[in-house]
Amino acid sequence: MELQLSQAAWEEFQQSLYERDDRLDRRTDDQTYKLDERVDAWVLSAHAEAIFSQDIDPEVWETLADLDMEAETEEDAWRLIRSFYLERGNVLVRIGEEATNEGATAEGAWPDDREEWIFSEALATRLGLAGFAH
């Protein structure tokens, strides 16, 4: 499954979450939360299967090595990682308005601020991630 989220929706998604005892969950109006339970990109990254981000070190090469794969370029490495996880039912989330289904812009270039995150289907479903997609 692939989802496209605007930057605003991505931020809203993160704000709808909290982390307690290393578990992510959705906030509810009837509960109070501590400041240290807030979720930002750094906290969320610990729960992702893989990340391609300009803001968070994506560790593309380490992820590729964990999968026992090799690639010539970082772009090729990410394509292999993305394919590996998608073939196993994980969820690819693209953040931003510019990316097409292949990840490149309509002009064929990869956006400098590209954000792609991969989550397990179970986690994406439990957190209601699809509800933030457009």
Backbone bond lengths (Angstrom), bond angles and torsions (degrees), N, CA, C in turn:
res aa  C-N    CA-C-N  psi(-1)  N-CA   C-N-CA  omega(-1)  CA-C   N-CA-C  phi
1 M - - - 1.442 - - 1.529 108.82 -
2 E 1.308 114.91 140.97 1.458 120.82 177.25 1.519 109.11 -125.35
3 L 1.324 115.90 135.03 1.459 122.31 178.90 1.519 109.95 -123.54
4 Q 1.312 116.50 145.31 1.465 122.66 175.13 1.526 107.61 -114.90
5 L 1.326 117.21 124.09 1.458 121.91 177.33 1.514 109.21 -121.07
6 S 1.318 116.40 139.44 1.465 120.00 171.54 1.530 107.56 -69.80
7 Q 1.315 116.27 164.82 1.469 119.62 177.73 1.526 110.11 -60.73
8 A 1.323 117.03 -40.55 1.468 120.85 179.96 1.531 110.77 -64.17
9 A 1.322 117.31 -42.00 1.473 120.88 179.01 1.524 110.85 -65.91
10 W 1.326 117.32 -38.38 1.464 121.79 178.05 1.525 110.21 -61.58
11 E 1.322 116.66 -44.69 1.466 120.54 178.80 1.531 110.81 -66.57
12 E 1.334 116.58 -39.68 1.468 120.54 177.16 1.529 110.49 -62.78
13 F 1.335 116.63 -41.07 1.457 120.87 177.10 1.529 110.60 -58.28
14 Q 1.332 116.83 -48.87 1.461 120.02 -179.45 1.527 111.33 -61.32
15 Q 1.323 116.63 -39.55 1.469 120.34 -179.73 1.526 112.18 -69.37
16 S 1.326 117.72 -19.18 1.465 120.99 -179.89 1.527 111.98 -83.30
17 L 1.322 117.13 -2.39 1.457 122.11 -174.83 1.523 112.36 -107.78
18 Y 1.302 115.11 161.38 1.453 122.17 167.14 1.519 107.74 -142.52
19 E 1.337 116.09 156.54 1.462 121.19 177.40 1.521 107.92 -121.43
20 R 1.315 114.48 125.43 1.458 120.30 178.00 1.523 107.12 -136.46
21 D 1.313 116.43 127.79 1.467 121.62 -179.34 1.526 111.19 54.08
22 D 1.321 116.91 44.35 1.467 124.22 177.71 1.529 113.69 63.33
23 R 1.317 117.38 20.79 1.470 121.45 177.92 1.526 108.56 -120.99
24 L 1.335 115.35 130.93 1.462 121.20 175.35 1.514 110.01 -86.83
25 D 1.326 115.89 140.27 1.453 121.56 174.74 1.516 109.20 -149.54
26 R 1.338 114.98 165.26 1.467 121.29 176.75 1.520 109.35 -82.30
27 R 1.312 115.78 141.34 1.461 121.16 174.58 1.518 109.91 -71.36
28 T 1.322 115.48 151.02 1.458 121.48 172.88 1.521 107.97 -127.10
29 D 1.322 116.10 155.19 1.465 120.81 -176.66 1.520 113.22 -68.68
30 D 1.313 117.23 -22.93 1.461 119.87 -175.34 1.528 113.68 -91.33
31 Q 1.322 117.66 10.97 1.456 120.86 -177.71 1.529 109.73 -126.27
32 T 1.325 116.52 150.65 1.460 121.06 175.05 1.524 108.86 -104.27
33 Y 1.339 114.84 152.07 1.459 120.38 -175.09 1.513 109.57 -132.19
34 K 1.312 115.24 145.89 1.457 121.66 176.01 1.521 109.24 -79.92
35 L 1.319 116.45 155.29 1.466 120.55 178.68 1.521 112.04 -58.79
36 D 1.330 116.88 -36.61 1.463 119.01 -177.99 1.526 112.83 -75.92
37 E 1.314 118.79 1.60 1.458 121.99 176.27 1.530 112.14 -96.42
38 R 1.339 116.74 -0.94 1.465 120.26 177.83 1.522 110.37 -63.99
39 V 1.310 115.45 151.29 1.460 121.51 -179.65 1.519 108.99 -115.62
40 D 1.315 114.89 126.81 1.462 121.54 172.16 1.530 106.63 -123.79
41 A 1.309 116.25 -174.75 1.469 119.92 -177.24 1.526 111.93 -59.30
42 W 1.316 117.83 -37.10 1.465 120.43 -179.00 1.520 111.01 -65.55
43 V 1.321 116.71 -44.70 1.466 120.74 178.63 1.530 109.69 -64.82
44 L 1.330 116.17 -45.92 1.459 120.90 -178.04 1.533 111.51 -62.61
45 S 1.320 116.64 -33.95 1.466 120.24 -177.69 1.529 112.35 -60.45
46 A 1.306 117.56 -28.14 1.467 120.64 179.24 1.527 111.95 -68.91
47 H 1.324 117.05 -16.95 1.464 121.36 -178.00 1.520 112.43 -103.95
48 A 1.322 117.84 -3.98 1.462 122.18 -179.79 1.522 110.36 -84.34
49 E 1.313 115.52 151.18 1.461 120.57 174.60 1.525 110.28 -74.92
50 A 1.334 116.54 -39.98 1.464 122.47 -179.62 1.522 108.34 -159.67
51 I 1.345 115.31 155.96 1.465 121.13 -176.43 1.516 109.32 -142.41
52 F 1.339 115.97 140.40 1.460 121.76 165.79 1.515 105.54 -123.56
53 S 1.320 115.89 108.60 1.455 121.29 -173.14 1.515 109.97 -145.32
54 Q 1.313 115.20 149.79 1.464 119.75 174.99 1.531 110.88 -87.47
55 D 1.335 116.91 -18.88 1.462 121.38 -176.37 1.522 113.62 -94.80
56 I 1.316 116.50 -28.19 1.460 121.78 -179.12 1.517 107.47 -119.74
57 D 1.325 116.70 133.14 1.461 120.16 179.45 1.524 108.76 -59.11
58 P 1.329 117.44 112.07 1.460 119.95 -173.38 1.523 115.01 -76.49
59 E 1.319 118.26 -14.99 1.461 121.79 -179.44 1.532 111.80 52.76
60 V 1.329 115.23 43.29 1.462 120.95 -177.81 1.522 110.94 -58.05
61 W 1.331 117.25 -45.40 1.464 119.99 -176.35 1.521 111.44 -67.69
62 E 1.338 117.59 -37.29 1.460 120.20 177.92 1.528 110.76 -66.89
63 T 1.333 115.92 -41.15 1.469 119.61 178.06 1.518 110.26 -62.80
64 L 1.325 116.69 -43.42 1.466 120.53 179.53 1.529 110.67 -61.51
65 A 1.330 117.00 -42.60 1.464 120.94 178.89 1.533 110.62 -63.82
66 D 1.336 117.28 -39.00 1.465 120.80 177.44 1.528 111.48 -60.82
67 L 1.330 116.07 -29.13 1.460 121.07 -179.93 1.523 112.09 -89.56
68 D 1.337 116.75 2.92 1.464 123.11 -177.90 1.527 112.21 57.27
69 M 1.325 115.31 44.59 1.462 121.88 178.46 1.513 109.48 -123.54
70 E 1.323 115.61 162.61 1.455 121.81 177.74 1.519 109.40 -134.42
71 A 1.334 115.26 151.73 1.464 121.37 177.85 1.523 108.50 -150.76
72 E 1.315 115.44 159.18 1.462 121.47 179.86 1.529 112.47 -83.54
73 T 1.326 117.00 -38.00 1.464 120.83 -176.54 1.523 109.92 -125.11
74 E 1.318 115.38 163.64 1.455 120.57 177.80 1.532 110.70 -63.82
75 E 1.331 117.23 -37.86 1.463 120.86 177.30 1.523 111.18 -61.52
76 D 1.346 116.70 -45.24 1.465 120.17 177.65 1.526 111.00 -64.25
77 A 1.315 116.16 -38.72 1.461 120.51 178.33 1.525 110.46 -61.05
78 W 1.329 116.20 -46.01 1.461 119.37 -179.56 1.531 110.92 -65.10
79 R 1.313 118.07 -38.43 1.465 120.57 177.63 1.537 110.86 -60.43
80 L 1.326 116.49 -42.20 1.466 120.39 178.01 1.527 111.35 -64.52
81 I 1.318 116.15 -44.46 1.465 121.14 179.11 1.524 109.94 -61.75
82 R 1.312 115.51 -48.24 1.466 120.75 -179.60 1.534 110.49 -58.70
83 S 1.317 117.35 -46.81 1.469 121.11 179.12 1.523 111.24 -61.58
84 F 1.319 116.73 -43.99 1.462 121.37 -179.88 1.525 110.68 -55.27
85 Y 1.324 116.50 -51.17 1.462 120.14 -176.56 1.522 112.77 -72.09
86 L 1.316 117.84 -38.13 1.463 119.56 179.43 1.533 111.62 -65.94
87 E 1.331 116.94 -36.47 1.465 120.36 177.74 1.523 112.06 -64.27
88 R 1.304 117.27 -18.45 1.460 122.22 -178.51 1.529 112.28 -104.44
89 G 1.327 116.41 14.82 1.454 120.31 173.07 1.507 116.63 86.53
90 N 1.317 117.84 12.20 1.454 120.40 178.17 1.523 110.02 -78.46
91 V 1.322 116.34 172.43 1.459 122.83 -175.49 1.523 109.82 -112.99
92 L 1.325 115.92 124.54 1.461 122.34 175.46 1.516 108.24 -94.15
93 V 1.326 116.77 128.08 1.461 122.15 178.38 1.524 107.87 -117.08
94 R 1.327 115.50 120.97 1.466 121.46 175.20 1.521 107.67 -103.03
95 I 1.328 116.13 130.10 1.448 121.17 -178.27 1.525 108.44 -109.17
96 G 1.320 115.47 129.97 1.461 120.74 179.57 1.514 110.24 117.19
97 E 1.309 114.84 169.24 1.456 120.75 -174.38 1.521 113.13 -96.23
98 E 1.331 118.66 -16.52 1.458 120.94 -168.21 1.520 115.52 -87.18
99 A 1.294 118.86 -26.82 1.464 120.81 -170.75 1.522 111.76 -74.11
100 T 1.323 115.41 142.10 1.460 121.52 173.99 1.519 107.86 -95.07
101 N 1.300 117.27 -175.45 1.463 120.52 -179.13 1.524 112.56 -62.11
102 E 1.293 118.27 -27.76 1.465 120.08 178.91 1.528 111.92 -87.99
103 G 1.317 117.97 -3.53 1.454 121.16 178.15 1.508 113.83 98.25
104 A 1.322 117.70 -25.10 1.457 120.59 179.71 1.524 109.81 -88.06
105 T 1.301 116.70 160.02 1.454 120.81 176.17 1.517 108.94 -72.23
106 A 1.303 116.55 171.63 1.462 120.97 179.58 1.528 110.90 -58.67
107 E 1.318 117.11 -28.25 1.464 121.24 178.79 1.531 112.59 -82.11
108 G 1.328 117.76 -4.22 1.456 121.35 176.69 1.516 115.12 95.11
109 A 1.322 117.83 -2.30 1.464 120.67 179.84 1.533 109.64 -95.05
110 W 1.313 115.36 150.73 1.459 119.69 175.02 1.521 107.66 -84.91
111 P 1.335 118.81 129.41 1.467 120.34 179.37 1.526 110.66 -61.12
112 D 1.325 116.45 142.05 1.462 120.86 179.31 1.526 111.54 -63.85
113 D 1.307 116.99 -29.63 1.457 120.43 -177.55 1.527 112.11 -104.05
114 R 1.322 116.54 27.55 1.469 121.75 -178.03 1.515 111.40 -57.91
115 E 1.317 114.50 136.86 1.463 122.20 175.45 1.514 107.83 -128.83
116 E 1.313 117.45 121.36 1.456 122.83 173.17 1.521 107.60 -135.98
117 W 1.310 115.02 128.98 1.457 121.82 -179.07 1.521 108.17 -125.32
118 I 1.312 116.43 145.11 1.459 121.26 176.55 1.525 108.42 -121.19
119 F 1.340 114.57 126.93 1.461 121.69 179.65 1.519 109.24 -122.69
120 S 1.314 115.93 155.23 1.462 118.77 172.66 1.527 107.52 -64.86
121 E 1.332 115.26 150.05 1.465 119.34 179.70 1.528 110.52 -62.21
122 A 1.316 116.42 -38.29 1.464 120.16 -178.77 1.532 110.68 -61.91
123 L 1.325 117.52 -45.08 1.465 120.44 -179.85 1.525 110.55 -67.36
124 A 1.328 117.57 -45.43 1.468 120.85 -179.89 1.523 110.74 -59.39
125 T 1.317 116.51 -40.33 1.471 120.31 179.41 1.509 111.11 -68.19
126 R 1.330 116.94 -46.64 1.467 121.04 -178.50 1.516 111.87 -60.62
127 L 1.343 117.06 -35.21 1.462 121.38 -178.60 1.523 113.05 -88.20
128 G 1.312 118.05 -3.24 1.454 120.99 178.19 1.512 113.97 68.68
129 L 1.315 116.41 32.34 1.471 121.75 -175.75 1.523 112.65 -58.55
130 A 1.316 118.21 -38.81 1.466 121.25 -177.99 1.528 111.81 -61.24
131 G 1.309 117.84 -26.57 1.459 121.81 179.02 1.510 113.72 -67.49
132 F 1.319 118.07 -14.68 1.461 122.53 179.63 1.526 111.98 -98.26
133 A 1.328 117.11 -7.39 1.467 122.09 -176.60 1.522 110.90 -77.67
134 H 1.342 114.79 156.27 1.472 118.93 174.94 1.506 110.03 -119.91
